[in-house]
Amino acid sequence: MGSLGAILKHPDDIYPLLKLKMAARHAEKQIPVEAHWGFCYSMLHKVSRSFALVIQQLDPELRNAVCIFYLVLRALDTVEDDTSIATDVKVPILIAFHRYIYDRDWHFSCGTKEYKVLMDEFHHVSTAFLELGRSYQEAIEDITKRMGAGMAKFICNEVETIDDYDEYCHYVAGLVGLGLSKLFYASKLEDLAPDSLSNSMGLFLQKTNIIRDYLEDINEIPKSRMFWPREIWSKYVSKLEDLKYEENSDKAVQCLNDMITNALIHAQDCLTYMSALREPSIFRFCAIPQIMAIGTLAMCYDNIQVFRGVVKMRRGLTAKIIDRTKSMADVYGAFFDFSCMLKSKVNKNDPNATKTLKKLEAIQKTCRDSGLLNKRKSYIIRSDSRFNSAVLVAFFIILAIVFAYLSANRPKNY
């Protein structure tokens, strides 16, 4: 659960945190008994706990397809990410990966921790893939083939221009958006979304991750992973790694703000995509990560800590987003609130201030024009952060009840 300090500062996080904890335990109990499906869902919990929670809400047939799609692309990404694999070994694997998913005997040892387990026991994923409906298989195969080819291209080429950056993000994330849209359509629960909107859904998430993960990527051993486009960072420093040094702090923050301004280009497309979704579980599955993305951008903006450590949303706010995102009113409200938060941090002396403000105002106008802002209660920006003693007392009472329940149900050793 969240840290005690964060809970004391935000006591209204308590209930969503407890619900998230219980939902996580419930999801872990829903793991199928069949060995291959059991492996896939157990692995899903290990490589992405938040994704595993959201996916549980989907229709069972679609849930299985999305689970396998995610793990196949995770495996492909593990090959790409492993900087210890020689290029002449890595590139052919990436290009042929779409064929390996049909081979129950294929595996390739790479990656670390849970990702190594995924790669070593990939036959479980292949076995589950072969049980999916043909329309799901074709969608997964197509996206895997295109993504592998794109990854192979950028193994040998650096991200130089903004067009390169958009192309790379298309291959590693935009195609995920296209693939999910195809799976939704194959389930007969949604119409097929335009490729441009599906692509933006992926790019918004991927660019957020690339911005947030700068320090982790630049410090990668044995070789740095560089995804920020030279066209942007070269305006501020001579080498990308120079952004992490204290003497370049002012330039680093300006570069960071430039990158975030670029990511905001995709926000309105994402709102358009989500507003067309009909099925509630698919809507939540898509909406929660997008709200997390704009929230993360708001926290990263003008924040030197991106170059010093990890910047992420507090767990209580994450729990609120997961618990309370149910309609487009909630999405418009969250995008509006986070864009307000981001707008309040824009320094008029920043080189990209005018461009940033223009994009934020466009997002806010879209949210206002929806006519739905007054139909939701803002829980992201609070004018009153004073300590609520009544809520805190309730929190400790709930904790006592939970502890007593767990103690009463603990297995006894005789």
N, C-alpha and C positions, 0 to 999 in steps of 0.2 A: 504494500500500500504506500501512499505518499509519505514523505518525511514528516516528523512531528512538527517541525518548525513551519512547514508549508500548511499543515492542517490547522495549526493555531492561527495563522494569518488568514486562512480561507476556510473557516469551519463549515461553510456550505458545500465544500468538496466531499465531506464525510459520506453522505448517503450515496452519491454516484460512485465513490471509490469502493464502498462495500458491495454495491450491485455489480460492479465490474469484477471484483474478486469472486463473487458467487457465480457469475456468468462464466468466468474462466474455469472454475472447478467443474461446472456443469458441462462445458464443452469438452473437457478432458475425459469425462465419463462417457461421452458419445462416440468414442473411437470404435470403429467397426472391429468385429472379431476375426474377420478373414485376414490372414497374415499380410498380404500385399496392401490391402486397404488400411489395415491397422498401422503398417509402417508409414504409409503416405500421410495419414492424418496426424500421427505422432510426430513425424518430421515437420509437418506444417506448424505445429505448436512450438517446435524448437527453433525454427528459422524465422518465424514471424508470429508472435503471440497475438498481436493486435489484429492481424489479417485473419488468423485462425478463428478469432471471436466473431468477426463480421461475416465471414463465409458461412458460419453455422446457420445463419438466418435464411440462406438461399434454399430454394426448392431442391430436394435431394438429388435429382438427376443433374441439374445445373451445378449444384455444389460439388459433385464428384468431378465434373468436367473442369470447373474452375480450379479445384485443388490440384489436379494433374497438370493443367496448363501452368499454374504457378510453379510447381516443383520442376517441371521440364525446363522452364526458363531460368529458374534458380540454378539448376545444374549447368545450363549453358553459361550463365553468368559466372559461375564458379570457375569454369575453365578459362573464361576471359580474364577474370580477376587475378588468377594465380600467376604472379610475375616470375615464378621460378621455372615455369614451363617454357622451353625454347620455342621461338617463333615458328620454326619449321615443323615443330610437332603440334603446336597449338592451332595454327591456321587450318590445316586439313580437318581437324576434329570439329572446329566451329562450322566449317562448310558442310560437313557430312552429318551433323548432329541430328537433323530431321529424319535421317534414316535409322539412327541408333534407337529411336523411341519405339521402333517396331521389333527390335531384337531383344528377346528376354535374357540373353546371355551377356549383353554388352555391359561393361563398366570401365571406369577409368579413374585411377587413384590420383586425386589432387585435392587442393583446398585444405582447410584445417577444421578441427572440432566437428560440429554437427554437419558441416558441408562435406567433410571427408567421408562421413558415414553415408550421406546421401549419394555421393559418387561411387563409393565402394559397393553399395547395395542398390544400385540404380535399377536392377532387374525387377524390383518390386514396383517401381514407377511404370516401367514398360508393361508389366503384366496388367496393372490397373488400366493403363492407357488402352490396351487392346480390348478391354471390356466396355469401353465407351461406345456410344452410338457413332455411326459413320460420319455424320455431319459434324460432330464434335471433333473427331479424329482429324478430319480434313482441315478444319480451322486451325487446330493446334499445329499440325504438320506445316501448313502454309506459313504461319507466323514464325515458327522455329527456323524454317529454311531461310526466310528473308532476314531474320535477326542474326543468324549465324554468319551469313554472307556480309552483312553490315559490320558486325563486330570484327570479322577478319580484315575488312578494308581498313578499319581504324587501328588495328594492331600495327600496321605498317605506316600509318599516316598520323601526324599530330593534328590536334584541333587548332587550326590557324585562324580562320575567319568565323564570323558569327553564322554564316551559312553552313560552315563545317560543323559548328556547335549544334545547330538545329538538325542537321542531317544525322549526326551521331546520336543525339537524343531521340530522334525518330526511330533509329534502329533499335535502341536499347529500351525505349519506353513508349514512344508513340505507337509502335507496332503492338505493344501490350494493349493499349487502348483499342486499336483496331480488332485485335483478337478477342477481347472481351465483348465488344459489340457484336462480333460474329457469333460468339457463344450465346449471348442473350437472344439473338435472332433465331439461332438453331433451336433454342428452348421453346420458341413460339410465344414467349412472354413479352417481347419488345419488338418494335420495328427496327430495321437496320439503320443505324445512325450514319450521317455523312462522315467520310473518312477524315475530313479536315477537323471536325469537332472531336472525333475519337482521338486523333493525333494530339490535339491540344490538351486533352485530359492527361495523356501520358507525359507530355513535355512539361506541363506545370509541376507535376510531382517530381520528375527527374531533375529538372533544373533546381528545384528546392533542395533535393538531396545533394546535388553537386555543390551547391553553395554551402550548405551546412557542414558537409564532410571535407571541406578544404584541408584542414590540418591532418586528418587521418589519411587522406589520399597522398598528400605531399610527403608525409613521413613513412609511406609504405616501404617495406624492405622485401627484397633487395633493390627494388626500383620504384621511384615515385610514380604515382598515377596522376596525370595532368589532364583535366577536362575543361578548365577555364580557358576560353578562347584567347589566343594571343592578341587578336584585334582589340579586345577590351583591356587585358591586364598590361599590355605593353605601353598603354597611355600613362601608366603610373609607376612601373618598375622595369628594370632591365631583365630580370628573371622571375618566373612565377613564384619560386620558393622565397624570394626576397620579401614577400608580403608578410611572412610570419615573424620577421625580425622587428624588434621594438622600435628601432630608429626609423622604420617606415610606417609607423602606426597611422599617421594621417592619410598617407597615400593608400594604405591597405583598406581603410574604411571607405574612402572614395571609390575604390575599385569594387568593393563589396556592394555598395549602394548602386553602382552601375550594373552589376550582375543581377541584383534584385529587380531593378527597373526593367531589365530585359525579360525576366521571368513573368512579370506582371502582364506582359502582352497577351498571355494565354488565358487570363482569368475570365474574361467575358465569354469566350468560347465555352469554357467549362460550365458557366452558369446556363448557357443556352442548351448544352448537352443534357445537363441534369434536369432542366425544366421539362424536357420531352419524355422523361422516363415515367412509366405507368405503374410498374409492379413495385410495391413498397419495399420488399427486401432487396431488390436490385438497386433501388434508389438509395437506400441507406448504405449498401455496399460501395456505391460510387461516391456518395456525398461525404462520408466521414473522412476519407483520406484527403479530399480536396480542401475541406475546412482545416484539417491539420496542416496542410501545406501553406495556406495563406497565413495561418497563425504562426507557423515557424518563420516565414519570411518577415512578418511583423516583429518577431523577437530578434531576428538576425540583423535587421536593418540598423545601420550606424552603430553596430555592436562589435567592438574590437575583440571580444571574447571568442568570436568565430576563429580567430587566428591564435588563440591561446589554449582553447580546450573545446568542450562540447556545449553547444547552446541547444536546448530543447524545451518544449512545453512542459510545464509541471504536470505531474501525473494526475492530479485532481482535475485540472482543466481538460485533459485528455478524456478522463472518465465522464465528465459532463457532456463533452461533445458526442461520445459514443452513446450515452444514455438519452440525450435530448434531441438528437437529429432525426426528425421524423417527416419533415415536409419541406417544400421549397421556401416557406416562410422562415424556417430555421436556417436554411442555407443562405438566403439573402441577408438575414440578420447577422449571421456570423461573418460573412464577407464584408458587410457594411462596418461592423464593429472593428474587425481586424484592420480594414483599410483606414479607419479613423485612427486607430492606434499607430499605424505606420505613418500616416500623414502628420501626426503630432511630433514625430521624430525627424521630419525632413528639415534640414538646415538650409536656409536660403543661400548660403555660401557654397553648398555642395555643387560641383560642376554639372550634375544631372538633375538638380532640384526641379527645374521647370518641367522636364520630361517626366519625372517621377510623379509630380503633383497632377499632371495632365492625365496620366494613366489611372491614378487613384480616384480622381474626380469622375472619370468615365465609369469605373467600377461602381462607385457610389450612386451615380445617376441610374445605372441599370437596376440597382437594388431598390432605389426609391420609386422608379417607374413601374416596378412590379406591383406596387400597391399593397405589398404584404408586410412591410416593415412594422406596422402597428399591430400585427397579429402574432407577435412573438415577444417574449420577455428576454431582455438582454441579460446574459449571464457571463459574458466575456469581459465587458468593461463595467466596472462598478464604481460609482462615485463615493460610496461609503465602505471603507475597508476596516471599520472599527471592529473590535473584538466582540463577539456575541457569546456571552457567558452561558446563556440558556442552551444554545446549540452545542457548546462544548460539554456541558453537563450531560446532554442527551448522548453525545458521542461516547463518553466513558460508560454510560449505562449500557449502550449497545455493545461496546467492547466486552463488558462484563458478561452480558448475555451470551455473546458468541463464544467467549472463553469457556463459560460453564457448559454450553452445548457441546463444544469440541471435547472437553474433558469427559463428559458423560458418555460420549460415543467412541472414546479411545479404546482400542482393543486391549483386553486384559490378558496378562500372561500368567497362567496358573502352573 
